[in-house]
Amino acid sequence: MRSESNPVDNTFQGAGHDARNLIGDIASKVEAGAKQATDAVYNTLGQQCQFTAETLTRAGKKAADLSRRYPLPMVGAALALGFLIGRSRR
């Protein structure tokens, strides 16, 4: 057995340790970035969901008001819309 250590072996061992540290650092940065992206998407979707719900509520209220004020034209519009949807489905 040789008791002397080879400088080339020591260099490769040091480089391997440095590479492991670098990979660990990159992995932790990627994990943090993924967490931030997930949070941003979650918040954006939550805001869009709330905005859509509010918009649909307002549109529903306006449609209800219009149908109370003008019942006959609204029935005609509903029939025409139903006809067009039925034609497009064929």
N, C-alpha and C positions, 0 to 999 in steps of 0.2 A: 504494500500500500504506500501511496505517496502522501506525505503530510503537507506538502506545499500545495497551495491553491493556485489554480490557473487564473491569471488576470482576465482572460477572455471569458471564462465561466462566470467570474464575479460580475463582469460587465453585463452579460446576458441575464443573470439573476436580478441585478439591479434594474435592468430595462423591463423585465417581466413584472417586477413589483410596481414600477412606475406606470406600466401599461394597465395593470389592474386598478390602480388608483385613478387613472384617467378615465377608464371605462366606468368605474363607480361614480365618478363626478358627472360624467355625461348622462348616465342613467338617472341620477337624482335630478339633474336639470330637466331632462325629458319628462320625468314623472311630474315635476312641479309645473311644467308647461302644459302637460295634458290636463292636470287638475284645473289650472286657470282656464283653459279652453272649455272644459266641461262646465265649469261654473258660469262662464260667459254665455254658452249656448243655453243652459238651463234658465238663466235670468232673461235672456232675449225671448225664449219661447214662452216663459211665464208672462212677460209683458205683452207679447203678441196675442196670447190667449185672452188676457184681460181686455185688451183693446177690441178684439173681435167680439167678445161677449157684449161689451158696451155698445158697439156699433149695431149688432144684431138686435139688441134690446130697443135702441132708438128707432131702427128701421121698422121693427114690429109695432112700436107705438104709433109711428107715422102711418103705417098701413092700416092699423085699426082706426085711427082718426079719419083717414080718407074714406074707409069703407062705411063709417057711420055718417059722414057728410054726403057721400055720393054712392049710395048702395047699388043702383042699377049700372052705372058705368064700371064699377069695380067688379060686378058679376060678369059683365061683358069682357073686361080685361082678363079676368081669371079664366074664362072659357077660351079666349083666344090664346092665352099662354099655354093652357093645357093642350089645345089642339097642336100648337107649334112643337111642344115637347113630344107629343105623341108621334108627330110626323118625323121628327129627328131621330126617334128611337127605331124606326123601321129599317 
